[in-house]
């Protein structure tokens, strides 16, 4: 399947795969990770993360909830990271607790990752890889020199893949900010999270060649959207959406 579509923020997209195919790929990758990585045996960690994830998922539109088979796994790893695969498979590494100090900061991460799923970013990445491979194959068939083929590959990565990845991350930030606010979490804690991340990070490449926006860029973008997010949260609180997930002994 080849389709031109628009993302939740009205960004034009090209996707080559069906949602069902991407969900199958996500399921397979998730099961492999569960078998190869150490899954946390601490019920306090898993209960805490599941609680936050449940609130975030409950804030989705009914069609978004139903379109994915949501599942959460906590992996025992020092990485300060999390992910969400196509089909709704969420993974959280215990190292994330070192920078996400409370339920609101954890919600900012999970809502961001769910944003990737809602915007079909996995499909876009897979589609881009397929198109790049097709371009390289065509150049070889047409007898292009190895230097030309390398230039096509490198140029496609810098001119398409990397800036596009930054666009995806910024889009997931925007989606996630409003999603966590709809769930009743404090959206201002998303900025605090990135302050923590920034303090914990080592040397980074220049933003022009980075796959992610710089923490400073992300925080500025979040600040620009904060008034809207706070208004969304106020409505959520007035509707009785008051998350109370207990981190236990995580921190």
C-alpha positions as CSV (number, residue, x, y, z in Angstrom):
1,X,0.0,0.0,0.0
2,X,1.3,3.5,-0.8
3,X,-0.6,6.5,0.6
4,X,-0.2,10.2,1.0
5,X,-1.8,11.2,4.2
6,X,-1.6,13.8,6.9
7,X,-0.4,13.5,10.5
8,X,-2.3,14.6,13.6
9,X,-0.6,18.0,13.3
10,X,-1.5,18.2,9.5
11,X,2.0,17.4,8.3
12,X,2.0,15.6,4.9
13,X,3.2,12.0,5.1
14,X,4.0,9.2,2.7
15,X,3.5,5.7,4.2
16,X,4.0,2.5,2.3
17,X,2.7,-0.1,4.7
18,X,-0.7,-0.8,6.3
19,X,-1.3,-0.3,9.9
20,X,-1.9,-4.0,10.3
21,X,1.5,-4.8,8.8
22,X,3.3,-2.3,11.1
23,X,1.5,-3.7,14.1
24,X,2.7,-7.2,13.2
25,X,6.2,-5.9,13.0
26,X,5.9,-4.0,16.2
27,X,4.5,-7.1,17.9
28,X,7.4,-9.3,16.7
29,X,10.1,-6.8,17.8
30,X,8.4,-6.4,21.2
31,X,8.3,-10.1,21.9
32,X,11.9,-10.4,20.9
33,X,12.9,-7.7,23.3
34,X,10.9,-9.3,26.1
35,X,12.8,-12.5,25.5
36,X,16.2,-11.0,25.2
37,X,16.2,-8.2,27.7
38,X,15.7,-8.3,31.5
39,X,12.2,-7.5,32.5
40,X,11.8,-5.7,35.8
41,X,10.7,-8.0,38.6
42,X,9.9,-5.1,40.9
43,X,6.1,-4.8,41.2
44,X,6.3,-1.3,42.5
45,X,8.0,-0.2,39.2
46,X,5.6,-2.0,37.0
47,X,2.5,-0.9,38.9
48,X,3.7,2.7,38.8
49,X,4.5,2.8,35.1
50,X,1.2,0.9,34.2
51,X,-0.8,3.4,36.3
52,X,0.7,6.4,34.4
53,X,0.3,4.6,31.0
54,X,-3.3,3.8,31.8
55,X,-4.1,7.4,32.4
56,X,-2.4,8.5,29.2
57,X,-4.1,5.8,27.1
58,X,-7.5,6.6,28.7
59,X,-7.1,10.2,27.4
60,X,-7.0,9.0,23.8
61,X,-9.9,9.2,21.4
62,X,-11.9,5.9,21.5
63,X,-10.8,5.1,17.9
64,X,-7.2,5.6,18.9
65,X,-7.6,3.4,21.9
66,X,-9.2,0.6,19.8
67,X,-6.8,0.9,16.9
68,X,-3.9,-0.4,19.0
69,X,-3.4,-3.3,21.5
70,X,-1.7,-1.3,24.2
71,X,0.8,-3.1,26.4
72,X,3.5,-1.9,28.8
73,X,6.7,-3.6,29.9
74,X,9.4,-2.2,32.2
75,X,12.9,-3.3,31.3
76,X,15.7,-3.4,33.9
77,X,18.3,-1.3,32.2
78,X,20.2,1.9,33.1
79,X,19.1,3.6,29.9
80,X,17.1,6.7,30.5
81,X,14.7,5.9,27.7
82,X,11.3,4.6,26.6
83,X,9.7,3.6,23.4
84,X,6.3,2.8,21.8
85,X,6.2,0.5,18.8
86,X,3.5,0.4,16.1
87,X,0.5,-1.5,17.5
88,X,0.8,0.1,20.9
89,X,3.7,-1.8,22.5
90,X,5.3,0.4,25.1
91,X,8.6,-0.2,26.8
92,X,10.2,1.8,29.7
93,X,13.8,1.3,30.9
94,X,14.3,1.7,34.6
95,X,17.1,4.2,34.0
96,X,14.3,6.6,33.0
97,X,13.5,7.0,36.7
98,X,16.8,8.8,37.2
99,X,15.6,11.8,35.1
100,X,11.8,11.5,35.4
101,X,11.3,12.3,39.0
102,X,7.5,12.1,39.3
103,X,4.3,10.9,37.7
104,X,4.0,14.0,35.5
105,X,7.5,13.8,34.1
106,X,7.0,10.1,33.4
107,X,3.7,10.9,31.7
108,X,5.5,13.4,29.5
109,X,7.7,10.7,28.2
110,X,5.0,8.1,27.7
111,X,2.7,10.6,26.0
112,X,5.5,11.6,23.7
113,X,6.1,8.0,22.8
114,X,2.4,7.4,22.2
115,X,2.5,10.4,20.0
116,X,4.9,8.6,17.7
117,X,2.4,5.8,17.4
118,X,-0.5,8.1,16.7
119,X,1.4,9.9,14.0
120,X,2.6,6.6,12.3
121,X,6.3,7.7,12.6
122,X,7.4,4.0,12.6
123,X,5.6,3.6,9.2
124,X,7.3,6.8,7.9
125,X,10.7,5.6,8.9
126,X,10.2,2.2,7.3
127,X,8.9,3.9,4.2
128,X,11.8,6.3,4.0
129,X,14.3,3.4,4.3
130,X,12.5,1.5,1.5
131,X,12.4,4.5,-0.8
132,X,16.1,5.2,-0.2
133,X,17.0,1.6,-0.9
134,X,15.0,1.8,-4.1
135,X,16.8,5.0,-5.2
136,X,20.2,3.4,-4.6
137,X,19.2,0.2,-6.5
138,X,18.0,2.3,-9.4
139,X,21.2,4.3,-9.5
140,X,23.2,1.0,-9.7
141,X,21.0,-0.4,-12.4
142,X,21.6,2.8,-14.4
143,X,25.3,2.3,-14.1
144,X,26.1,5.1,-11.6
145,X,29.6,5.1,-10.1
146,X,30.1,3.9,-6.6
147,X,30.9,7.5,-5.5
148,X,27.5,8.7,-7.0
149,X,25.7,5.9,-5.2
150,X,27.4,6.8,-1.9
151,X,26.5,10.5,-2.4
152,X,22.8,9.5,-3.0
153,X,22.8,7.4,0.2
154,X,24.6,10.1,2.3
155,X,22.5,12.9,0.8
156,X,19.3,11.1,1.4
157,X,20.2,10.6,5.0
158,X,21.2,14.2,5.6
159,X,18.6,15.8,3.4
160,X,15.7,13.6,4.2
161,X,16.1,11.2,7.1
162,X,17.7,13.4,9.7
163,X,15.6,16.6,9.4
164,X,12.6,14.4,9.1
165,X,13.5,12.6,12.3
166,X,13.7,16.0,14.0
167,X,10.3,16.8,12.6
168,X,8.9,13.6,14.0
169,X,10.3,14.3,17.5
170,X,8.9,17.8,17.5
171,X,5.6,16.5,16.4
172,X,5.6,13.8,19.1
173,X,6.4,16.5,21.6
174,X,3.4,18.6,20.5
175,X,1.0,15.6,20.5
176,X,2.4,14.3,23.8
177,X,2.1,17.7,25.6
178,X,-1.7,17.9,24.8
179,X,-2.2,14.3,25.5
180,X,-0.7,14.4,29.0
181,X,-2.7,17.5,29.7
182,X,-5.9,15.8,28.7
183,X,-5.1,13.0,31.1
184,X,-4.8,15.5,33.9
185,X,-1.0,15.5,34.3
186,X,0.9,18.8,34.8
187,X,2.2,19.8,31.3
188,X,4.8,22.2,32.8
189,X,6.6,19.2,34.1
190,X,7.5,18.3,30.5
191,X,9.9,21.3,30.6
192,X,11.3,20.1,34.0
193,X,11.9,16.7,32.4
194,X,14.0,18.2,29.6
195,X,15.9,20.3,32.1
196,X,16.8,17.0,33.9
197,X,17.6,15.3,30.6
198,X,19.8,18.3,29.6
199,X,21.7,18.1,32.9
200,X,22.2,14.4,32.5
201,X,23.3,14.4,28.9
202,X,26.9,14.3,27.7
203,X,28.4,16.1,24.7
204,X,25.9,16.3,21.8
205,X,26.5,16.8,18.1
206,X,25.4,20.1,16.5
207,X,21.7,20.2,16.1
208,X,22.0,20.5,12.3
209,X,23.3,16.9,12.3
210,X,21.4,15.6,15.2
211,X,18.4,13.2,14.9
212,X,16.6,15.0,17.7
213,X,16.0,18.7,18.4
214,X,18.3,20.1,21.1
215,X,16.9,20.2,24.6
216,X,16.9,24.0,24.4
217,X,14.8,23.9,21.2
218,X,12.4,21.4,22.7
219,X,11.9,23.4,25.8
220,X,11.3,26.6,23.9
221,X,8.7,24.9,21.7
222,X,7.0,23.4,24.8
223,X,6.9,26.9,26.4
224,X,5.2,28.3,23.3
225,X,2.4,25.7,23.6
226,X,2.1,25.8,27.4
227,X,-0.9,28.2,27.7
228,X,-3.0,25.9,25.5
229,X,-1.8,22.8,27.4
230,X,-2.6,24.4,30.8
231,X,-6.1,25.2,29.6
232,X,-6.6,21.6,28.5
233,X,-5.4,20.4,31.9
234,X,-7.7,22.7,33.7
235,X,-10.7,21.2,31.8
236,X,-9.4,17.7,32.6
237,X,-9.2,18.5,36.3
238,X,-12.7,20.0,36.3
239,X,-13.9,16.7,34.8
240,X,-12.3,14.8,37.7
241,X,-9.2,13.5,35.9
242,X,-6.7,13.7,38.8
243,X,-4.0,11.1,38.3
244,X,-2.5,9.7,41.5
245,X,0.2,7.2,40.6
246,X,2.5,6.2,43.4
247,X,6.2,5.7,42.5
248,X,6.8,3.7,45.6
249,X,10.5,3.2,46.2
250,X,11.5,4.1,42.6
251,X,13.1,7.4,43.8
